Amino acid sequence: MNKLLIIEDDGDTLEMLGCLADSLNITVVLKPEIPTIAEIQELAPDLILLDYWVFGKKGDSFCSAIKTNKLTNHIPIVMMSAVNKIGEIAMNCGADGCISKPFDIDMLQDIFQAYLG
């Protein structure tokens, strides 16, 4: 079964995303903080849904770190944020996609389907 890692510091959003993934029979790991690269390697997710701001840390730096590490660069990352330029930010840090907040549930389901089958 495919594994989705969701990194989001807002508890309500994290819970809602986790419930959505669960309802789609996707194995989901919820993280309210940015994990280490070693944790990413251990979790071995098939997709990372990454918030742009996580407790004052920018997700784009974390995304770049994953994408420049030869052991993790294969993991697709979809960034999410309410900032206006999330598409540009996602492209500049090597993310595979992005979604704007507030997001549409159908769009999230499409993303999950595209990356996790």
Secondary structure as the mmCIF struct_conf table of DSSP 4:
data_model
#
loop_
_struct_conf.conf_type_id
_struct_conf.id
_struct_conf.beg_label_comp_id
_struct_conf.beg_label_asym_id
_struct_conf.beg_label_seq_id
_struct_conf.end_label_comp_id
_struct_conf.end_label_asym_id
_struct_conf.end_label_seq_id
STRN STRN1 LYS A 3 ILE A 7
BEND BEND1 ASP A 9 ASP A 9
HELX_RH_AL_P HELX_RH_AL_P1 GLY A 11 SER A 23
TURN_TY1_P TURN_TY1_P1 LEU A 24 ASN A 25
STRN STRN2 THR A 27 LYS A 31
BEND BEND2 PRO A 32 GLU A 33
HELX_RH_AL_P HELX_RH_AL_P2 ILE A 37 LEU A 43
BEND BEND3 ASP A 46 ASP A 46
STRN STRN3 LEU A 47 ASP A 51
BEND BEND4 TYR A 52 TYR A 52
STRN STRN4 TRP A 53 VAL A 54
TURN_TY1_P TURN_TY1_P2 PHE A 55 GLY A 56
STRN STRN5 LYS A 57 LYS A 58
HELX_RH_AL_P HELX_RH_AL_P3 GLY A 59 LYS A 67
TURN_TY1_P TURN_TY1_P3 THR A 68 THR A 68
BEND BEND5 ASN A 69 ASN A 69
TURN_TY1_P TURN_TY1_P4 LYS A 70 HIS A 74
BEND BEND6 ILE A 75 ILE A 75
STRN STRN6 ILE A 77 SER A 81
BEND BEND7 ALA A 82 VAL A 83
TURN_TY1_P TURN_TY1_P5 ASN A 84 LYS A 85
HELX_RH_AL_P HELX_RH_AL_P4 ILE A 86 CYS A 93
TURN_TY1_P TURN_TY1_P6 GLY A 94 GLY A 94
BEND BEND8 ASP A 96 ASP A 96
STRN STRN7 GLY A 97 SER A 100
BEND BEND9 LYS A 101 PRO A 102
HELX_LH_PP_P HELX_LH_PP_P1 PHE A 103 ASP A 104
HELX_RH_AL_P HELX_RH_AL_P5 ILE A 105 LEU A 116
#
